[in-house]
């Protein structure tokens, strides 16, 4: 039997005379550990995958997001294996944490010491040097339960009841068995590049990142961000809904209405805390700055904050940063040669500062209005603000001091908003914070722009690049970090997102992203959106918000 293979990396076409051939056998010897996975007709495949049909193969290295995900997933497996060999009864949980890393925390009172970190690192290096193969095994659900029981993974057993398939994929590595919900590198010898360190009462694992061109970024502590993640973890644990299995159980035990209201009440409490902080310092606060990455819920949050302040007798006025865009011909070009709309230099920073300062000083100002249909700048509203009437600005650059340099820091109240989910498929498999926002945006883009999922997925890499460049470095400047995640939201979003994702063909270049999202969503039980309040942040994405037509 013969089939033809086009290898994108080497620019060659090969005619294979064989029944089947493993992808790894197509890689040149000098590149054996460079490539970690491959796209075969745009489907993400592990290197041990055997091809037997005509196809196009693109081998992926650490410059690729999916390849880095494969590496990070395999690294979590390696760490878990080392811990099981050294400390068989140790229970721990992994989460995505500060400085784009994995944090490992002990459970049931367990803590890590410097000696333990050194021993785990040593054992991991030994396993890497041994270059053990990751062998895929498929087992029926009942057999999978027995395997998990053998290794003491009760948390993995709990989620199996929500798995729609009748089988489970495992990877066997020298007798140790585990599953990380996705494909792995061929063997432990690939996992040479990582950093491990003691952090607080846990461990930080750093790994190569695609946005750093396959390098490990320097560790930068982020206490404000870290505190928010810890609070999210604490609250999820407190109500007993910090894993997908527990979310489903909580929903079924208390009912949809109670679950939704508990989560929404927490948002209300956070808004009240912000309102109180602003009220306590209203004589000094002239500017409220709200920033956060894409699909964080900034627009709904800003409207709810205005109402919170009104309930305290504080009037506020909102100014749109978007109206300060420069003409297209004046915007700096990005690496792709097109106007870079994400850069802060796409805005008329000088006029923005000038108008803010005049308003704060009690002067009347005619604001600009950027007409996105014509691409021209027009005169907007003429306004003035009263004493003790703060101005609210909202956008990705709102916490960048360059944008508001004319205003003294003590006159600003800075809010960073993002969904800081600390949710787990199981203790060794945390849910990506980025994937949550991407699901929100998929649903919103289709609902309000009639944009298919493929279009949203195609833009996501550029959106993320802008966030790394302009947003994440500003979050530590915040006076308050608002966690916009709602514990029940994926039960609601699932029914909107799944049909969009399933429409993406398997040979589409964005199918690997869609497949990853579907692999997550399938475990959540459905929840009717009639329980979602009309002022909820979720309504910004699924529709039906009372703020939909509010400017």
Secondary structure, 3 states (H helix, E strand, C coil): CEEEEEECCCCEEEEEECCCEEHHHHCCHHHCCCCCEEEECCEEECCCCEECCCEEEEEECCCCHHHHHHHHHHHHHHHHHHHHHHCCCCCEEEEEEHHHEEEEEECCCCCCCHHHHHHHHHHHHHHHHHCCECEEEEEEHHHHHHHHHHHCCHHHHHHHCCCCCCEEEEEEECCEEECCCCCCCCEHHHCCCEEEEEECCEEEEEECEHHHCCECCCCCCCHHHHHHHHHHHHHHHHHCCCEHHHHHHHHHHHCHHHHHHHHHHHHHHHHHHHHHHHHHCCCCCCEEEEECCCCCCHHHHHHHHHHHHHCCCCCEEEEEHHHHECCHHHCCECCCCCECCCCHHHECHHHHHHHHHHHHCCCCEEEEEEECCCCEEEEEEEECCCCCCEEEEECCCCCCCCCCCCCCHHHEEEEEEECCCCCEEECCEECCHHHHHHHHHHHHHHHHHCCCHHHHHHHHHHHHHHHHHHCHHHHHHCCEEEECCCCCHHHHHHHHHHHHHHCCCCCCCCHHHHHHHHHHHCCCCCCCHHHCCCCCCCHHHHCCCCCCCCC
